[in-house]
Amino acid sequence: MYAIIETGGKQYRVAEGDLVTVEKLDVDQGATLDMPRVLMLADGDSVQLGKPYLDGAKVTAEVAAHGKHDKVRIIKFKRRKHHMKRQGHRQPFTQLKITAISNG
């Protein structure tokens, strides 16, 4: 059984036991959270689609860790103008361990 969920403006395909890296969530590490934005559920040959979300379906996950991705380096350069700007960015993330998928 797997599900397609939406969080942080992105969609993820998850199954029980998966470790998923999503955009940062304001939840303490070790806490459990329910995600009600389930777009699709598939169990073998049966597939259920939501319009846009499935009523009563939810995915339960445990917050495994918080962290930051690798640094992305941004360089802006204009030739012959004596202009160069350097900047870096590290995007924060939350790792979720999927514990259960229920159809409600």
C-alpha positions as CSV (number, residue, x, y, z in Angstrom):
1,M,0.0,0.0,0.0
2,Y,1.3,3.5,-0.8
3,A,-0.1,7.0,-0.8
4,I,0.6,10.3,-2.5
5,I,0.6,13.2,0.0
6,E,1.0,16.9,-0.2
7,T,3.1,19.0,2.2
8,G,5.1,22.2,1.7
9,G,3.6,22.7,-1.7
10,K,5.1,19.5,-3.0
11,Q,3.8,15.9,-3.5
12,Y,5.5,12.8,-2.2
13,R,4.9,9.1,-2.8
14,V,5.1,7.3,0.6
15,A,4.7,3.8,2.0
16,E,4.9,2.5,5.5
17,G,8.4,2.5,6.9
18,D,9.7,5.1,4.4
19,L,12.0,7.9,5.4
20,V,10.9,11.1,3.6
21,T,12.7,14.5,3.5
22,V,10.1,17.3,3.3
23,E,10.2,21.1,3.8
24,K,10.7,22.2,7.4
25,L,7.7,21.7,9.7
26,D,7.3,23.3,13.1
27,V,7.0,20.1,15.1
28,D,9.4,18.8,17.8
29,Q,11.6,15.8,17.0
30,G,10.1,12.5,18.1
31,A,6.5,13.9,17.8
32,T,3.8,12.2,15.8
33,L,1.7,14.0,13.2
34,D,-1.2,13.2,11.0
35,M,-1.2,14.4,7.4
36,P,-4.8,14.7,6.1
37,R,-3.8,16.0,2.6
38,V,-3.9,12.6,0.9
39,L,-4.2,12.9,-2.9
40,M,-4.2,9.1,-3.8
41,L,-4.2,5.7,-2.1
42,A,-3.2,2.5,-3.9
43,D,-3.5,-1.0,-2.4
44,G,-2.6,-3.6,-5.0
45,D,-5.0,-3.2,-7.9
46,S,-7.4,-0.8,-6.2
47,V,-6.7,2.9,-6.6
48,Q,-8.6,5.8,-5.0
49,L,-8.2,9.3,-6.2
50,G,-9.3,12.4,-4.4
51,K,-10.9,15.6,-5.7
52,P,-8.4,17.1,-4.7
53,Y,-8.1,15.2,-1.4
54,L,-9.5,11.9,-0.1
55,D,-12.1,12.3,2.7
56,G,-11.1,10.5,5.9
57,A,-7.8,9.2,4.6
58,K,-4.6,10.2,6.6
59,V,-1.0,9.3,6.8
60,T,0.7,9.1,10.2
61,A,4.3,10.0,10.5
62,E,6.9,10.4,13.2
63,V,9.5,13.3,13.1
64,A,12.9,11.6,12.8
65,A,15.2,14.6,12.4
66,H,15.6,18.2,11.5
67,G,18.5,19.6,9.5
68,K,19.8,21.6,6.6
69,H,20.6,20.6,3.0
70,D,24.0,21.2,1.4
71,K,25.0,24.8,0.7
72,V,23.8,26.2,-2.6
73,R,26.3,28.9,-3.9
74,I,24.9,31.9,-5.7
75,I,27.3,34.1,-7.7
76,K,26.2,37.3,-9.6
77,F,28.8,38.7,-11.9
78,K,28.8,41.6,-14.3
79,R,31.8,41.8,-16.7
80,R,33.7,45.0,-17.1
81,K,31.7,46.6,-14.2
82,H,33.8,45.6,-11.2
83,H,30.7,43.8,-9.7
84,M,30.6,40.4,-8.2
85,K,28.3,39.2,-5.4
86,R,28.6,35.9,-3.6
87,Q,25.8,34.4,-1.5
88,G,25.1,31.0,0.0
89,H,21.9,29.3,1.2
90,R,21.1,26.2,3.2
91,Q,17.5,25.1,3.0
92,P,16.1,23.6,6.3
93,F,14.3,20.2,6.1
94,T,12.4,17.8,8.3
95,Q,12.8,14.0,8.0
96,L,9.6,12.0,8.5
97,K,9.3,8.2,9.1
98,I,5.9,7.0,7.8
99,T,4.3,4.8,10.5
100,A,0.8,4.2,9.1
101,I,-1.5,4.8,6.2
102,S,-5.2,4.6,6.9
103,N,-8.3,5.0,4.6
104,G,-10.6,6.2,7.4
